[in-house]
Amino acid sequence: MEAPLRRIALCLQYDGAAFCGWQRQQNAPSVQATLEQVISGLDPQGPGRTVAAGRTDTGVHAAGQVVHFDSAGPIPAGRWAKALNGRLPSSIHVRAATEVPASWHACFSATYRRYRYTIHNSCSATLFLAPWTWHRYQRRLDEAAMGRALAAMLGEHDFSAFQRAGSSRAHGRTTMQEVQIDRQGDLITVELQASGFLYGMV
């Protein structure tokens, strides 16, 4: 008799520098494949497959990626974070784990996705900021003008013009829920929140 499956939700952080992105690829290391390998080692009777709220591209970091998987083993939900962190590489960290209903889905139950971009707007690059920022300086950027342009994107729109080729989506409509832009010295932070993002949109 097979053990009943329990659905476990995880909140992850990861440094994407060493990965080809979230989604597994045949010839490059991914966050998904790395996580699934560890889950399968801890729960060999379970399906071992993970589903994320959204995909990140090569080199992109995550502060709160939400993932679910189904477990057939005896590990209590609250112990999964510690069990995984003891076996995952230091570039991936499980912040929390909890059991959720079988009907809950990391992707389809999500109400928003949020992305943060940090621009280092200085004439000189800084070695210690390089892994976490995009250095850009043809001139000093006008964050007020950038904010006005972003504000026009609020609400539901057809963002097909921003979508990368190769998407399987039937339409390009999505709702931009919130935009924020802030400058602290030479660092400009842009945050975008939407019900969902098109492939390559941001």
N, C-alpha and C positions, 0 to 999 in steps of 0.2 A: 504494500500500500504506500503510495507516494505521500510525502509530507505536504500539508497544505502550504501554499505560498503566501507570504506576507509582503506587502509593498513597503519599501523603505525609501524615504526621501533624504537626500543629502544636500547640504550647502557647502560648496567648495570654493576655495581660493586656489589659483595657480599662476605661476610665472610661465607665460607662454613662449619664452625665448627659445626653449629647447624643443618645442613641439610644432608640428605642421598645422596645428589648430585643434579644436575639440574633436572633430569627427575622424574616425579611424581611416587610415590610408594604407595601401598595400606596401609602399616602399618608404614610409617615413613614420617616425614616432608621433603618436597622437595622445592627447589627454585621455580620450575615451578608451583606447586600447590599453593604456597603462593602468587605468582604474579597473577595467574589466578583468585584467589578468590577476590583480590582487583580490578582487571580490571572488573570482572563481577558486582561488587557492583557499580562501576562508570558507566558502560555501560550495563545494564541488557538486552537490546535488541540485543546485539552483540553476536557472537559465543563464545567469551571468551577464545578461545584456543590460545596458544602461540607456536611458533616454534623458536628454537635457532640455532645459527650457529654451535654449538657443545655441547656435553654433558660433564659435569664434574662429577667426582666420589665423593664419600662420603668425606667430610672434605676439598675438594679442593676449593680454592678461585678463584674469577674472577675479573680482573681489567677492562676488556672491552668486556664483553659478549654481542653479538648482537642478538636481538630477534625481531620477528614481530608478530603482531596480527591484526585482522580485526575489525574495530569499526563501529557501526551503530549509535552511539550517537552524540551529538552536540559539544563535547569537541574539541576545535581546537588542531591540532597536537602539536603545540608549548606549549600547556598547560598541556599535559599529564605528563611530568616529575614532575612538581610541584604537580599535583593532586595525582599521585601515591606516591611520597615521603611523602606526608602528612598522608598516610594511611599504608604504608609498615613498617615492623619492621626495627629497626636501622641497622640490618645486611644486608639489601638490599637497594641499592641506585641507582636511575635512573640518569645517567649523562646527557643524552640528549634524545630527542624524535623528530621525523620528519615524515612527510607523504612521502610515496614512491609509485611507480606505483604498480598496482595490480599484475603485472607479476614478481615483485621483491620478492625474497625468501631468508630469513636469512641464510638458510643452503646451498641451491643450487647456490645462487649468490655470496657466499663468495669465495674469491680468495686465502685465506690462513687462517691457524690457528696458533697461537703462544703460546707456553707454557714456563713458567719460573720456574726453580727449584733452591732453595737456600739451600746450604749445610753448616751447621755450623761445620766446621772442627777444633774443639778445643777439648782438652782432658777433659775439664769441660763443662757441659751443663750450659746454661744461661736461667733462668726462663722467662725473658722478650722476648727472641727470640723464645721460644719454639712454639708458635702458628703459626709462619711464616717461620720456617726453619726445615730442617731435620738434627738432630744432629748425626754425624757419625765420630767416631775417633778410629779406630784400629791403624791407623798411619796417618801421614800427607799425604794428597792426592797430587798427582803430576798433577796439572791442565794442564801442557803442554802436558803430555802423554794423558790425557783425551781429550784434544783438537784435537790431532792427530787422535785418535780413532773416534771422532765425525765427523771429516772432511771426512773420508772414506764413510760416510753415505750420503753425498751430492749427489743430482741428483735423478733420478728415479731408484728405486730398488724394488725388491720383499721383503717386510718386514714380510712375513707370519710367520717367526720364532719368531717374537716379538708379535704376535697377541694372545690375550687370547681366550680360547675355548668359543664357543657359538656365534661367529660372523656370521651374515648372508651375509657378503660380498662375491661376486663371485670370487674375486681375492685379492691378497695381495700387489699389486703394488701401490705405491704412490711416490710423489716427495718431497724430503727434499730440501727446498729452501735456508735455512740459518741455521747455527749453530754458537753460540757464547759462550765462556766460559771466566770468569773473576774472579780473586781473589782480594778481598780487606780485608787484615788481615786474620781473620779466616773464612770469608764468601766467599764461591765459588758460583757464579751465573752461571747457565747453561740455555741458551735460545735456543729453537728449533722451527723452522718455517717450515711448510709443507703445501702442497695443501690440505691435509687431513691426519688424523691419524687413524690407524686401532684400533679396540676395544682393549683397554688395552696396546697399543703399547708402549707408553712412560714410 
